[in-house]
Amino acid sequence: MTAAPIRIGNASGFYGDRFSAVREMLAGGPLDVLTGDYLAELTMLILGRDRMKDPNRGYAKTFLRQMEENLALAKEKGVKIVANAGGLNPAGLADALRELAGKLGVDVAVAHVEGDDLIQRAEELGFGKTLTANAYLGAWGIAECLNAGADIVVTGRVTDASVIVGPAAAHFGWARDDYDALAGAVVAGHVIECGAQATGGNYAFFTEHEIGVPGFPIAEISADGSSVITKHPGTGGVVNTGTVTAQLLYEITGARYAGPDVTARFDTLTLTEDGPDRVRISGVTGEPPPPTLKVCLNGLGGFRNETTFVLTGLDIEAKAALVKEQLEGALKARPPADVRWTLARTDHPDAETEQRASALLHVAVKDADPEIAGRAFSGAAIELALASYPGFHVTAPPAAASPYGVYRAAFVDAREVPHVAVLPDGTRREIAQAAETQVLSEVDEPGPPAPFTQDRIRRAPLGKVIGARSGDKGGSANVGVWTRSDEAWRWLAHRLTVTEFKLLLPETAELEVRRHLLPNLRAINFVVEGILGEGVASQARFDPQAKALGEWLRSREIDIPEALL
């Protein structure tokens, strides 16, 4: 008899997500497992700095507070907890959880997964000097812990989907080469790991729904790896093929989505409505994983500072030119290593309020010397207050420089990385790396559909026809766009070329942009290389994680067939 589907919920998409979500998910309806994703590239840097101050830290303290409030409820409901909140110190978090459980009088078995932290071997592995070095582990250590009776499993840096794949693999007893089932679970995990982004949060067509405060998502995963994405009844937001498509396109590249356990083929999956707030994902095929693991490297890049000048009324461009000339002259003796100016023309003519009459001139600096990027810079800016353009003022007082991080991705032979499940009784189990691997390569580009043409066209924002979701991948960004009809897809696949994309988003004009077609989703994914510099922590642009890049694209006007409008 086939095992019943496993019902896995998610209560955290990042370190700082809605604190109450754990209780909401536990109290809102039946679950088998509750997961949480607390780690991002920037989070690893934050935890690395925490660990520098105190070697006993390095994990997500919020998770411990959430467990203090909800551990007894999870035990009462029979819900197992799996989270990557261990960060750089999963053993330390496991110990803290045992101490907490004893204090609360809740009998739970705690296990953890380790081996991802490669900082002690960074030089040996050729990573150079770095603050953190963490390989992305897979799901099998989690599965081993659950099979040994763990009620709570905490990990370090595993792939985001692994906290979902591990419980499913343990529940169904999947083998290491059950690639289609594993790939299906990876896809379900990718959809729910970012929390409310699957239930109407950050959704392009949000005006069509009552979003309110979206509930967190649930994946009902079946033995064959197919799943239904849903949420607890009565919670806010919406789950439909649009919200699921948006999340599927989030932070991916092409049709192959590689992980340490399986490479999932995003060009094979099918989405179908399965009732209100229910979307079925089926047909996912999987392939052996690549022989290497991705490694997240974070280091301290130097120091940064910024000042924003408010320019009001007439002669905005001339005012900006004057203060720029004055400040650069004041810093001429020892200019910061990197100086970036941005003028945001937020001003309106004949404005009814002073704020609407004002533009913002932003200057950001970076330097290895905290004094050069600190008061030497911000003090020089403020000293211009009575000697520059009329109406001079800034948005914040002068400040010292703050350190910024630099992210790099590296790859290492999977056999070089230990993967250890530390069971509730303290037994250490080595998890073997994949026996079968396949070097990652691009799929053959699918042919475009038959073009959709119509003589009657109208100039309108692209977002009238497409949805979009964008995000960061290290120093690069992705913009996934999709349509909601076959006719619009036939038009978009031919119209939105790389050349057109660069014309619509001039910031990308000089960068490498790659386009990937996903006809099964009526979607195109664009990958923009290098637009985020050295990653989110380096604050290279106005939107450092490219979260709104897709919305900028949707706002650009283009000639669209009237039939699609």
C-alpha positions as CSV (number, residue, x, y, z in Angstrom):
1,M,0.0,0.0,0.0
2,T,1.3,3.4,-1.0
3,A,2.3,5.7,1.9
4,A,0.0,8.7,2.4
5,P,1.3,12.1,1.3
6,I,3.5,13.9,3.8
7,R,2.3,17.4,4.7
8,I,5.2,19.7,5.0
9,G,4.8,23.4,6.0
10,N,7.2,26.3,6.0
11,A,7.4,29.0,8.6
12,S,10.4,31.1,7.6
13,G,11.8,32.3,4.3
14,F,14.7,34.3,5.8
15,Y,16.3,35.3,9.0
16,G,13.9,38.0,10.2
17,D,10.7,36.6,8.7
18,R,7.4,36.8,10.6
19,F,8.1,35.6,14.1
20,S,4.5,34.4,14.7
21,A,4.5,32.1,11.7
22,V,5.7,29.1,13.6
23,R,2.7,29.3,16.0
24,E,0.3,30.1,13.1
25,M,1.4,27.0,11.2
26,L,1.3,24.7,14.2
27,A,-2.1,25.9,15.3
28,G,-3.7,26.5,11.9
29,G,-4.2,22.9,10.8
30,P,-2.6,19.4,10.4
31,L,1.1,19.1,9.5
32,D,3.6,16.3,9.6
33,V,6.7,18.5,9.5
34,L,7.3,22.2,9.9
35,T,10.4,23.6,8.2
36,G,12.2,26.9,8.2
37,D,14.8,28.5,5.9
38,Y,16.9,31.1,7.8
39,L,20.0,31.3,5.7
40,A,20.9,33.4,2.8
41,E,24.3,34.6,1.4
42,L,24.1,37.8,3.5
43,T,22.9,35.9,6.6
44,M,26.1,33.8,6.5
45,L,28.1,37.0,6.6
46,I,26.1,38.3,9.6
47,L,26.5,35.0,11.4
48,G,30.2,35.0,10.6
49,R,30.6,38.4,12.3
50,D,28.6,37.1,15.3
51,R,31.0,34.1,15.5
52,M,34.0,36.5,15.5
53,K,32.6,38.1,18.6
54,D,31.6,34.9,20.4
55,P,32.6,31.4,19.1
56,N,29.6,29.9,20.8
57,R,27.2,31.9,18.5
58,G,26.8,31.7,14.8
59,Y,23.3,30.3,14.7
60,A,19.9,32.0,14.2
61,K,18.9,33.1,17.7
62,T,15.3,33.9,16.6
63,F,14.7,30.2,15.9
64,L,15.6,29.4,19.6
65,R,13.1,32.1,20.8
66,Q,10.4,30.6,18.5
67,M,11.0,27.2,19.9
68,E,10.8,28.6,23.4
69,E,7.2,29.7,22.6
70,N,6.2,26.7,20.5
71,L,8.2,23.6,21.4
72,A,5.4,22.2,23.6
73,L,2.8,22.8,20.9
74,A,4.9,21.0,18.3
75,K,5.3,18.0,20.6
76,E,1.6,18.0,21.4
77,K,0.7,18.1,17.7
78,G,3.2,15.5,16.8
79,V,4.9,17.8,14.3
80,K,8.6,17.4,13.6
81,I,10.8,20.5,13.1
82,V,13.5,20.7,10.4
83,A,15.4,24.0,10.0
84,N,18.8,25.3,8.7
85,A,18.9,27.7,11.6
86,G,22.1,26.2,12.8
87,G,24.0,28.4,10.4
88,L,27.7,28.2,11.3
89,N,27.1,26.4,14.6
90,P,24.5,23.6,14.3
91,A,26.0,21.7,17.2
92,G,25.7,24.8,19.4
93,L,22.1,25.3,18.4
94,A,21.3,21.6,19.1
95,D,22.8,21.9,22.6
96,A,20.8,25.1,23.2
97,L,17.6,23.3,22.1
98,R,18.2,20.4,24.5
99,E,18.8,22.8,27.3
100,L,15.7,24.7,26.4
101,A,13.6,21.5,26.2
102,G,14.8,20.5,29.7
103,K,13.9,23.9,31.1
104,L,10.4,23.6,29.5
105,G,9.9,20.0,30.5
106,V,9.3,18.9,26.9
107,D,10.7,15.5,26.0
108,V,12.1,15.9,22.4
109,A,14.9,14.2,20.6
110,V,17.3,16.7,18.9
111,A,19.7,15.9,16.1
112,H,21.9,18.0,13.8
113,V,23.7,17.9,10.5
114,E,27.2,19.2,10.1
115,G,30.2,19.1,7.7
116,D,29.4,22.0,5.5
117,D,31.7,24.5,7.3
118,L,35.0,24.4,5.4
119,I,36.6,27.5,7.0
120,Q,39.4,25.5,8.6
121,R,40.3,24.1,5.2
122,A,39.8,27.3,3.2
123,E,43.5,27.8,2.3
124,E,43.9,24.1,1.5
125,L,40.9,24.1,-0.8
126,G,42.2,27.2,-2.6
127,F,39.5,29.6,-1.3
128,G,42.0,32.1,0.0
129,K,41.4,34.3,3.0
130,T,37.7,34.4,3.9
131,L,35.4,34.9,6.8
132,T,33.0,32.0,6.0
133,A,33.2,29.0,3.7
134,N,30.2,26.7,3.6
135,A,29.3,24.0,1.1
136,Y,25.7,23.4,0.2
137,L,24.8,19.9,1.6
138,G,21.8,17.8,0.6
139,A,18.9,16.1,2.2
140,W,20.3,12.7,3.3
141,G,21.7,13.7,6.6
142,I,18.3,15.2,7.6
143,A,16.7,11.9,6.5
144,E,19.1,9.9,8.6
145,C,18.3,12.0,11.7
146,L,14.6,11.6,11.2
147,N,14.9,7.9,10.6
148,A,16.7,7.7,14.0
149,G,13.8,9.2,15.8
150,A,14.7,12.9,15.9
151,D,11.8,15.3,16.7
152,I,14.0,18.3,15.7
153,V,16.7,18.5,13.2
154,V,18.9,21.6,12.7
155,T,21.5,22.0,10.0
156,G,24.1,24.3,8.8
157,R,24.3,25.3,5.1
158,V,22.1,22.9,3.2
159,T,20.3,23.8,0.0
160,D,17.1,25.6,0.7
161,A,15.0,22.8,-0.6
162,S,16.8,20.1,1.4
163,V,14.8,20.8,4.6
164,I,11.8,19.7,2.6
165,V,13.4,16.9,0.6
166,G,14.9,15.2,3.7
167,P,11.6,14.6,5.5
168,A,9.9,13.4,2.2
169,A,12.8,11.0,1.6
170,A,12.6,9.6,5.1
171,H,8.8,9.3,5.0
172,F,8.8,7.4,1.7
173,G,12.0,5.5,2.0
174,W,13.3,6.8,-1.3
175,A,16.6,5.5,-2.6
176,R,19.5,7.7,-3.6
177,D,18.7,7.1,-7.3
178,D,14.9,7.8,-7.1
179,Y,15.7,10.8,-9.2
180,D,12.2,11.7,-10.4
181,A,10.7,11.5,-6.9
182,L,13.6,13.5,-5.4
183,A,13.4,16.1,-8.2
184,G,9.7,16.5,-7.5
185,A,10.4,17.1,-3.8
186,V,13.1,19.6,-4.8
187,V,10.6,21.6,-6.9
188,A,8.0,21.5,-4.0
189,G,10.8,22.6,-1.7
190,H,11.9,25.5,-4.0
191,V,8.3,26.7,-4.1
192,I,7.6,26.8,-0.3
193,E,11.1,27.6,1.1
194,C,10.6,31.3,0.6
195,G,7.5,31.4,2.7
196,A,4.7,33.7,1.7
197,Q,6.2,34.4,-1.7
198,A,4.2,31.2,-2.7
199,T,1.0,32.5,-1.2
200,G,0.6,35.9,-2.7
201,G,3.5,37.8,-1.3
202,N,5.6,39.8,-3.8
203,Y,3.1,38.8,-6.5
204,A,3.0,40.8,-9.7
205,F,-0.8,40.5,-10.0
206,F,-1.5,41.3,-6.3
207,T,-4.3,43.8,-7.2
208,E,-6.4,41.0,-8.4
209,H,-6.6,39.3,-5.0
210,E,-7.2,40.1,-1.3
211,I,-3.6,39.5,-0.1
212,G,-3.9,40.9,3.4
213,V,-1.4,39.0,5.6
214,P,-0.6,35.9,3.6
215,G,-0.5,32.5,5.3
216,F,2.6,30.4,4.9
217,P,2.7,27.6,2.4
218,I,2.3,23.8,2.7
219,A,3.5,21.1,0.3
220,E,1.6,17.8,0.3
221,I,4.2,15.5,-1.3
222,S,3.2,12.1,-2.6
223,A,5.3,9.0,-3.0
224,D,6.1,9.7,-6.7
225,G,7.4,13.2,-5.8
226,S,4.3,15.0,-7.2
227,S,2.9,17.6,-4.8
228,V,0.1,20.0,-4.1
229,I,1.0,23.5,-2.9
230,T,-1.6,24.9,-0.5
231,K,-2.0,26.8,2.8
232,H,-4.1,26.5,5.9
233,P,-7.8,27.3,5.5
234,G,-8.8,30.8,6.4
235,T,-5.3,32.3,6.1
236,G,-4.6,35.3,3.9
237,G,-3.2,35.4,0.5
238,V,-3.8,33.1,-2.5
239,V,-2.3,30.0,-4.0
240,N,-2.8,29.7,-7.8
241,T,-0.7,28.7,-10.8
242,G,0.5,32.3,-11.0
243,T,1.9,32.5,-7.5
244,V,3.5,29.1,-7.9
245,T,5.0,30.0,-11.3
246,A,6.4,33.2,-9.8
247,Q,8.2,31.3,-7.1
248,L,9.4,28.6,-9.5
249,L,11.2,31.3,-11.5
250,Y,12.8,32.9,-8.4
251,E,16.6,32.8,-8.3
252,I,17.0,30.1,-11.0
253,T,19.1,30.0,-14.2
254,G,18.0,27.5,-16.9
255,A,16.0,24.4,-17.2
256,R,18.4,22.3,-15.0
257,Y,18.2,23.1,-11.3
258,A,21.2,21.4,-9.8
259,G,21.5,20.3,-6.2
260,P,23.7,17.9,-4.2
261,D,21.2,15.0,-4.5
262,V,19.6,15.5,-7.8
263,T,19.3,17.8,-10.8
264,A,15.7,18.7,-11.3
265,R,14.4,19.5,-14.8
266,F,12.2,22.6,-14.6
267,D,11.3,22.2,-18.2
268,T,9.4,19.0,-17.5
269,L,7.0,20.0,-14.7
270,T,3.3,20.7,-15.2
271,L,1.1,23.0,-13.0
272,T,-2.7,22.4,-12.7
273,E,-5.3,24.0,-10.4
274,D,-6.5,21.4,-7.9
275,G,-9.2,23.4,-6.2
276,P,-9.3,26.7,-4.2
277,D,-5.8,27.6,-3.1
278,R,-4.4,24.3,-4.3
279,V,-1.9,23.8,-7.2
280,R,-0.7,20.4,-8.3
281,I,2.9,20.0,-9.5
282,S,3.5,16.8,-11.5
283,G,5.7,15.3,-14.2
284,V,9.1,16.5,-12.8
285,T,12.0,14.4,-14.0
286,G,15.4,14.2,-12.3
287,E,18.9,13.5,-13.3
288,P,22.1,12.6,-11.2
289,P,23.6,15.5,-9.4
290,P,26.8,17.2,-10.6
291,P,30.1,16.0,-9.1
292,T,30.8,19.3,-7.3
293,L,29.2,21.2,-4.5
294,K,28.7,24.9,-4.5
295,V,30.5,26.8,-1.7
296,C,29.3,30.1,-0.3
297,L,32.3,32.3,0.6
298,N,32.0,35.6,2.5
299,G,34.7,38.0,3.4
300,L,35.1,41.6,4.6
301,G,35.6,43.8,1.6
302,G,36.3,47.1,3.4
303,F,34.2,50.0,4.6
304,R,31.4,52.0,3.1
305,N,29.5,55.2,3.7
306,E,26.9,57.3,2.0
307,T,25.2,60.7,2.0
308,T,22.0,61.7,0.3
309,F,21.6,65.4,-0.7
310,V,18.1,66.8,-1.1
311,L,17.8,69.1,-4.2
312,T,14.5,71.1,-4.3
313,G,12.8,73.2,-6.9
314,L,14.6,74.6,-10.0
315,D,17.9,73.9,-11.6
316,I,18.2,70.3,-10.2
317,E,20.9,69.2,-12.6
318,A,23.0,72.3,-11.9
319,K,22.6,71.9,-8.2
320,A,23.7,68.3,-8.5
321,A,26.7,69.3,-10.6
322,L,27.8,72.0,-8.1
323,V,27.7,69.8,-5.0
324,K,29.4,66.9,-6.8
325,E,32.3,69.3,-7.9
326,Q,32.6,70.7,-4.4
327,L,32.7,67.3,-2.6
328,E,35.1,65.7,-5.0
329,G,37.3,68.8,-4.7
330,A,37.3,68.5,-0.9
331,L,38.3,64.8,-1.1
332,K,41.0,65.4,-3.7
333,A,43.9,64.9,-1.4
334,R,42.8,61.3,-0.6
335,P,39.7,60.3,-2.5
336,P,37.9,57.0,-1.5
337,A,38.8,54.1,-3.7
338,D,35.2,53.9,-5.1
339,V,32.8,56.8,-5.4
340,R,29.3,56.3,-7.0
341,W,26.8,59.1,-7.6
342,T,23.1,58.6,-8.4
343,L,20.6,61.3,-9.1
344,A,17.0,60.2,-8.6
345,R,14.6,62.7,-10.3
346,T,11.8,62.3,-7.8
347,D,10.9,65.9,-8.2
348,H,7.7,67.2,-9.9
349,P,7.1,70.6,-11.5
350,D,4.9,73.1,-9.7
351,A,4.6,70.7,-6.8
352,E,2.0,71.1,-4.0
353,T,4.4,69.8,-1.3
354,E,8.1,70.4,-0.8
355,Q,8.8,66.7,-0.8
356,R,7.3,66.3,-4.3
357,A,9.4,69.2,-5.5
358,S,12.6,67.5,-4.4
359,A,15.1,65.1,-6.0
360,L,17.7,63.0,-4.3
361,L,21.4,63.0,-5.1
362,H,23.0,59.9,-3.5
363,V,26.7,59.4,-3.1
364,A,28.2,56.1,-1.8
365,V,31.9,55.5,-1.2
366,K,34.0,52.5,-0.4
367,D,37.6,52.2,0.9
368,A,39.9,49.8,2.8
369,D,40.5,52.6,5.3
370,P,37.6,53.2,7.7
371,E,38.8,56.8,8.3
372,I,38.8,57.7,4.5
373,A,35.3,56.2,4.1
374,G,34.2,57.5,7.5
375,R,34.3,61.0,8.9
376,A,36.7,62.2,6.3
377,F,34.0,61.7,3.8
378,S,30.8,62.5,5.7
379,G,32.3,65.4,7.5
380,A,33.4,66.9,4.1
381,A,29.9,66.6,2.8
382,I,28.4,68.4,5.8
383,E,31.0,71.2,5.7
384,L,29.4,72.3,2.4
385,A,26.1,73.1,4.2
386,L,26.4,76.9,4.0
387,A,28.5,77.0,0.9
388,S,26.7,75.0,-1.8
389,Y,23.4,75.0,-3.7
390,P,20.4,76.9,-2.3
391,G,18.2,74.8,-0.1
392,F,21.1,72.5,0.9
393,H,20.1,69.7,3.3
394,V,20.8,66.0,3.7
395,T,18.7,63.1,4.9
396,A,21.0,62.0,7.8
397,P,23.8,63.4,9.9
398,P,27.4,62.5,9.3
399,A,28.3,59.0,10.3
400,A,31.3,56.7,10.6
401,A,31.9,54.1,8.0
402,S,30.5,50.6,8.3
403,P,32.1,47.3,7.1
404,Y,30.7,45.6,4.0
405,G,31.0,42.1,2.8
406,V,32.0,40.4,-0.4
407,Y,30.4,37.2,-1.6
408,R,32.0,34.7,-3.9
409,A,30.8,31.3,-5.1
410,A,33.3,28.4,-5.5
411,F,32.9,24.8,-6.4
412,V,34.6,21.8,-4.8
413,D,34.6,18.1,-5.4
414,A,31.8,16.7,-3.4
415,R,34.1,14.0,-2.1
416,E,36.1,16.7,-0.3
417,V,33.2,17.7,1.9
418,P,32.1,15.7,5.0
419,H,28.4,15.2,5.5
420,V,27.7,14.0,9.1
421,A,24.4,13.3,10.8
422,V,24.7,13.6,14.5
423,L,21.8,11.5,15.9
424,P,19.8,12.2,19.1
425,D,21.9,9.7,21.0
426,G,25.2,11.4,19.8
427,T,26.1,8.7,17.3
428,R,27.8,10.2,14.2
429,R,26.9,8.8,10.9
430,E,28.9,9.7,7.8
431,I,26.6,10.4,4.8
432,A,28.1,9.2,1.5
433,Q,28.2,11.6,-1.4
434,A,26.3,10.7,-4.5
435,A,27.6,7.5,-6.2
436,E,26.4,8.6,-9.6
437,T,27.0,12.1,-10.9
438,Q,26.5,14.0,-14.2
439,V,28.4,17.1,-15.2
440,L,26.0,20.0,-15.5
441,S,25.3,21.4,-18.9
442,E,22.7,23.5,-20.6
443,V,19.7,21.8,-22.2
444,D,19.2,22.3,-25.9
445,E,17.2,25.5,-26.5
446,P,13.6,24.7,-27.2
447,G,12.1,26.1,-30.3
448,P,9.8,29.1,-29.9
449,P,6.1,28.7,-30.5
450,A,4.4,30.0,-33.6
451,P,4.5,33.8,-33.5
452,F,1.4,35.8,-32.6
453,T,1.0,38.9,-34.7
454,Q,-1.7,41.5,-35.1
455,D,-1.6,44.7,-37.1
456,R,-3.4,46.8,-34.3
457,I,-0.9,47.6,-31.6
458,R,-0.9,49.9,-28.6
459,R,1.9,51.2,-26.5
460,A,1.5,50.0,-22.9
461,P,3.5,48.8,-19.9
462,L,4.8,45.3,-20.5
463,G,3.3,44.3,-17.1
464,K,-0.2,44.5,-18.7
465,V,0.8,41.2,-20.3
466,I,3.4,39.6,-18.2
467,G,4.2,38.8,-14.5
468,A,7.7,38.9,-13.2
469,R,9.8,37.8,-10.2
470,S,13.4,38.7,-9.7
471,G,16.2,38.1,-7.2
472,D,19.9,37.8,-6.5
473,K,22.3,35.0,-7.2
474,G,25.6,36.2,-5.8
475,G,26.7,39.1,-8.0
476,S,24.2,38.3,-10.7
477,A,20.4,38.6,-10.8
478,N,17.6,36.7,-12.5
479,V,14.4,38.1,-13.9
480,G,11.8,35.4,-14.6
481,V,8.8,36.5,-16.7
482,W,5.7,34.6,-17.6
483,T,2.4,35.0,-19.4
484,R,-1.1,33.8,-18.5
485,S,-2.3,32.8,-22.0
486,D,-1.0,30.9,-25.0
487,E,-1.5,33.9,-27.3
488,A,0.6,36.1,-25.0
489,W,3.3,33.4,-24.8
490,R,3.5,33.2,-28.6
491,W,4.0,37.0,-28.7
492,L,6.4,37.2,-25.8
493,A,8.7,34.4,-26.8
494,H,9.5,36.3,-30.1
495,R,9.3,39.9,-28.8
496,L,11.3,39.8,-25.6
497,T,14.8,39.0,-26.9
498,V,18.0,39.7,-25.1
499,T,18.4,42.8,-27.2
500,E,14.9,44.1,-26.3
501,F,15.5,43.3,-22.6
502,K,18.7,45.4,-22.6
503,L,16.8,48.3,-24.3
504,L,14.1,48.2,-21.7
505,L,16.6,48.0,-18.8
506,P,19.5,50.2,-19.8
507,E,21.4,49.3,-16.6
508,T,21.9,45.9,-18.2
509,A,23.1,47.2,-21.6
510,E,26.8,46.5,-21.0
511,L,26.4,43.3,-19.1
512,E,26.1,39.7,-20.2
513,V,22.5,38.6,-20.3
514,R,21.4,35.0,-21.0
515,R,17.9,34.0,-21.9
516,H,16.3,30.6,-21.1
517,L,12.9,29.5,-22.5
518,L,10.6,27.4,-20.3
519,P,7.6,26.7,-22.6
520,N,5.8,24.5,-20.1
521,L,5.5,27.5,-17.8
522,R,5.0,30.0,-20.7
523,A,8.0,31.7,-19.2
524,I,11.4,33.2,-19.9
525,N,14.2,33.5,-17.4
526,F,16.9,36.1,-17.9
527,V,20.2,35.9,-16.0
528,V,22.0,39.3,-15.7
529,E,25.7,38.7,-14.9
530,G,27.5,41.0,-12.5
531,I,24.7,43.6,-12.0
532,L,25.0,43.2,-8.2
533,G,28.8,43.6,-8.1
534,E,30.3,41.5,-5.3
535,G,26.9,40.5,-3.9
536,V,24.2,42.0,-1.7
537,A,26.5,42.8,1.2
538,S,28.6,45.0,-1.1
539,Q,25.5,47.3,-1.8
540,A,26.6,47.8,-5.4
541,R,23.3,49.3,-6.6
542,F,20.1,51.0,-5.4
543,D,18.2,47.7,-5.2
544,P,21.1,45.5,-3.9
545,Q,19.2,42.2,-4.1
546,A,17.5,42.9,-7.5
547,K,14.1,42.3,-5.8
548,A,12.4,45.0,-7.9
549,L,14.2,44.5,-11.2
550,G,11.2,42.5,-12.6
551,E,8.8,45.3,-11.5
552,W,10.9,47.8,-13.3
553,L,10.8,45.7,-16.4
554,R,7.0,45.4,-16.1
555,S,6.7,49.2,-15.9
556,R,8.5,49.8,-19.2
557,E,6.3,50.6,-22.2
558,I,6.4,48.6,-25.4
559,D,4.2,48.1,-28.5
560,I,1.7,45.3,-27.6
561,P,-1.0,43.7,-29.9
562,E,-4.3,45.1,-28.8
563,A,-5.8,41.6,-28.6
564,L,-3.6,40.8,-25.7
565,L,-4.7,44.0,-23.8
